[in-house]
Amino acid sequence: MIGIVSTYGNLLLAAMGQTLLLALCGLFFACILGLIFGLLSVVKNRACNIVSIIFVDAIRGVPMIVLAFYIYLGMPALFNSILGFNGVTLTALQAGTICLALNCGAYMAEIIRAGIESVDKGQMEAARSLGLPYWRAMVRVVLPQAIRTMIPSIINQFIITLKDTSILSVIGFPELVNTAKNVVANSFKVFEVWTIVAIMYLVVITALSVLAKKVERRLNRGRE
């Protein structure tokens, strides 16, 4: 195992960096999507509610590996073969980011919806009674309070997204699992390589889990 670390350690660390980069990019755009569809789910407009429900149910109803192939292979084929564009391609990073953003965004929408609904309805009513328009009251009064509730769930969702990056090895993105496969192919050290990869995931995810618990405890103390 020491020989694997000395020979391929830098390669595996770089792959972990790529994994974290992909997870962060996916979570960034997922927060935007989640905020949009989360807000659509709580407004008093049936059409907006239906749009949010369709997005969340459609994305969560498709396995992530299918979504990855659909975006990486299906979308360029749609533009090139059906719509008549030429040379439309997606890199593994672009396709992976879109895939994670959509998948994570559907769950983020539910987190944001639950966070908004956890705020007392009297807060919105009080803001409206002071003359604030609905959306300004939502941004200035309700969302700041909801974010306190959502932060632990967002961190947990990031942990899930980080683990989901391993699925994107199927489209060739050089994240940790894909790199580990190449290392195994070169070294023939199956047990040693996958043990190292498991330890790397365990260290990063444990650190994030500890962070989530600390944030949650601090927020709970702030409410007391």
C-alpha positions in Angstrom: 0.0 0.0 0.0 2.9 2.3 0.8 4.2 1.7 -2.7 0.8 2.7 -4.2 0.8 5.9 -2.2 4.3 6.9 -3.1 3.8 6.1 -6.8 0.2 7.2 -7.4 -0.5 9.4 -4.3 -0.3 12.7 -6.2 -2.5 11.4 -8.9 -5.2 10.3 -6.5 -5.0 13.6 -4.6 -5.4 15.5 -7.8 -8.4 13.3 -8.6 -9.9 14.1 -5.2 -9.4 17.7 -6.0 -11.4 17.2 -9.3 -14.1 15.4 -7.3 -14.4 18.3 -4.9 -14.4 20.8 -7.8 -17.2 18.9 -9.5 -19.2 18.7 -6.3 -18.8 22.4 -5.6 -19.8 23.4 -9.1 -22.8 21.1 -9.0 -23.9 22.4 -5.6 -23.5 26.0 -6.7 -25.8 25.7 -9.6 -28.1 23.3 -7.6 -28.6 26.1 -5.0 -29.7 28.4 -7.8 -32.1 25.9 -9.3 -33.3 24.9 -5.8 -34.0 28.5 -4.9 -36.0 29.1 -8.1 -38.1 25.9 -7.9 -38.3 26.1 -4.1 -39.8 29.6 -4.3 -42.1 28.4 -7.1 -43.4 25.7 -4.9 -44.5 28.1 -2.1 -46.0 31.0 -4.0 -49.8 31.2 -4.2 -50.0 30.4 -7.9 -51.1 27.0 -9.0 -49.2 27.1 -12.3 -45.9 27.9 -10.5 -46.6 25.0 -8.0 -47.2 22.6 -10.9 -43.9 23.6 -12.7 -42.0 23.0 -9.5 -43.6 19.7 -8.9 -42.9 18.5 -12.4 -39.2 19.5 -12.2 -38.7 17.9 -8.8 -40.6 14.6 -9.6 -39.1 14.3 -13.1 -35.5 14.7 -11.9 -35.8 12.6 -8.8 -37.6 9.9 -10.8 -34.6 9.3 -13.2 -31.6 7.4 -12.0 -28.5 9.6 -11.9 -26.5 7.3 -14.2 -29.3 7.6 -16.8 -29.3 11.3 -16.4 -25.6 11.5 -16.9 -25.7 9.5 -20.1 -28.7 11.5 -21.3 -26.9 14.8 -20.8 -23.4 13.7 -22.0 -24.6 11.7 -25.1 -28.3 12.4 -25.6 -28.3 16.2 -25.5 -25.5 16.7 -28.1 -27.3 14.1 -30.3 -30.5 16.1 -29.9 -28.8 19.3 -31.1 -26.7 17.8 -33.8 -29.0 15.2 -35.4 -32.5 16.4 -34.7 -32.2 20.2 -34.4 -29.6 20.5 -37.2 -26.7 22.0 -35.2 -23.2 21.0 -36.0 -20.4 20.0 -33.6 -22.3 20.5 -30.4 -20.4 18.6 -27.6 -20.1 18.6 -23.9 -17.0 18.0 -21.9 -17.2 15.5 -19.0 -16.9 18.4 -16.6 -19.8 20.3 -18.2 -22.0 17.3 -18.4 -21.1 16.3 -14.9 -21.9 19.7 -13.5 -25.2 19.9 -15.3 -26.1 16.4 -14.1 -25.2 17.1 -10.5 -26.9 20.5 -10.6 -30.2 19.0 -11.8 -30.1 16.0 -9.5 -29.0 18.0 -6.4 -31.2 21.0 -7.4 -34.4 18.8 -7.2 -33.5 17.9 -3.6 -32.4 21.5 -2.8 -35.8 22.7 -4.0 -37.4 20.5 -1.3 -35.0 21.7 1.3 -35.7 25.3 0.5 -39.4 24.7 0.4 -39.3 23.1 3.8 -37.1 25.8 5.2 -39.5 28.5 4.0 -42.5 26.7 5.4 -40.8 26.3 8.7 -40.9 30.1 9.2 -44.0 31.3 11.0 -46.5 32.6 8.5 -47.0 35.7 10.7 -43.6 36.9 9.6 -44.8 37.2 6.0 -48.1 38.7 7.1 -46.3 41.3 9.3 -44.0 42.3 6.4 -46.9 42.7 4.0 -48.8 44.7 6.6 -45.8 47.2 6.6 -46.2 47.7 2.9 -43.5 45.3 1.6 -44.3 43.6 -1.7 -44.5 39.8 -1.6 -41.1 39.1 -3.2 -39.3 41.8 -1.2 -40.8 40.4 2.0 -39.7 36.9 1.0 -36.1 38.0 0.3 -35.7 40.4 3.3 -37.8 38.7 6.0 -38.6 35.1 5.3 -35.5 33.7 3.5 -32.9 35.0 6.1 -34.8 33.1 8.8 -35.2 30.0 6.6 -31.5 29.9 5.8 -30.7 29.2 9.4 -32.9 26.1 9.2 -31.6 25.0 5.8 -27.8 25.2 6.4 -27.3 21.8 8.0 -29.4 20.1 5.3 -27.5 21.9 2.6 -24.2 20.6 4.0 -25.6 17.1 4.2 -26.8 17.5 0.6 -23.2 18.5 -0.4 -22.0 15.2 1.2 -24.5 13.2 -0.8 -23.5 15.1 -4.0 -19.8 14.5 -3.3 -20.5 10.7 -3.1 -22.7 10.9 -6.2 -19.7 12.2 -8.2 -18.4 8.6 -8.3 -21.3 7.8 -10.7 -19.9 10.2 -13.2 -16.9 8.0 -13.8 -19.2 6.4 -16.4 -18.8 9.4 -18.7 -15.0 9.6 -18.3 -14.7 12.5 -15.8 -11.3 12.1 -14.1 -12.7 12.0 -10.5 -11.4 9.7 -7.8 -13.2 6.5 -8.8 -12.3 6.8 -12.5 -8.7 7.5 -11.6 -8.6 4.6 -9.2 -9.7 2.3 -12.0 -6.8 3.4 -14.1 -4.4 3.0 -11.2 -5.7 -0.6 -10.7 -5.3 -1.3 -14.4 -1.6 -0.2 -14.2 -0.6 -1.6 -10.8 -2.9 -4.7 -10.5 -3.2 -3.8 -6.8 -7.0 -4.0 -6.5 -7.3 -4.3 -2.7 -4.7 -1.6 -1.9 -6.0 1.0 -4.4 -9.6 0.7 -3.3 -8.7 0.7 0.3 -6.9 4.0 -0.2 -9.8 5.5 -2.1 -12.2 4.4 0.6 -10.0 6.1 3.2 -9.8 9.3 1.2 -13.6 9.4 0.9 -14.0 8.6 4.6 -11.7 11.4 5.7 -13.4 14.1 3.6 -16.9 13.0 4.3 -16.3 12.6 8.0 -14.8 16.1 8.2 -17.9 17.5 6.4 -20.2 15.5 8.7 -18.5 16.9 11.8 -18.8 20.4 10.3 -22.5 19.9 9.7 -23.0 18.8 13.3 -21.1 21.8 14.6 -23.1 24.2 12.5 -26.3 22.6 13.6 -25.4 22.8 17.3 -24.4 26.5 16.9 -27.7 27.3 15.2 -29.7 25.5 17.8 -27.9 27.5 20.5 -28.7 30.7 18.6 -32.4 29.9 18.8 -32.3 29.4 22.6 
